[in-house]
Amino acid sequence: MSDVPAKYEGLLRWAFGNTPALADELLALVLQGKKTATCSALWKYETEHWSMPQKGEMSIVVDGAKRPRCVVETTGVEIKRFDEVDAEFAHDEGEGDLSYEHWRAAHETFFRGEGRFAPDMKLVCERFRVVEKLPVSAKEGAL
């Protein structure tokens, strides 16, 4: 028996961030409707052979324990330099106080922690919408 409805079997599964705690934190913002955008370093797609998100593509977002929690549809993708990301995109990432300043500081810290940061580094900036929230059994717990 699958852990997702049959119509979603086979979709790419992924989590936000680089730790289970960050995955849960950012997923909670998505489930609350606060987070409708995300970004990743382009070099991660290249070195880890990730497939580039495509407009209209659906995928499953998992929590820090790798449980499927929602299905999202990519509504837009742009490649931008870090220093070209604007306040609207920063706001739509839904983190902190929603300001550009918070976004810039938090993401610079994150990318430095990943070992590579430069103001002109390229990012894959993705916008998405939640198609369906997926139930978690009571014994598994919820975010």
Buried (B, 14 or more C-beta within 10 A) or exposed (E): EEBBEEEBEEBEBBBBBEEEEBBBBBBBBBBEEBBBBBBBBBBBBEEEEBEEBEEEBBBBBBBBEEBBBBBBBBBEBEEBEBEBBEEEBBBBBBBEEBEBEBBBEBBBEBBEEEEEBEEEBBBBBBBBEBEBEBEBEEEEEEB
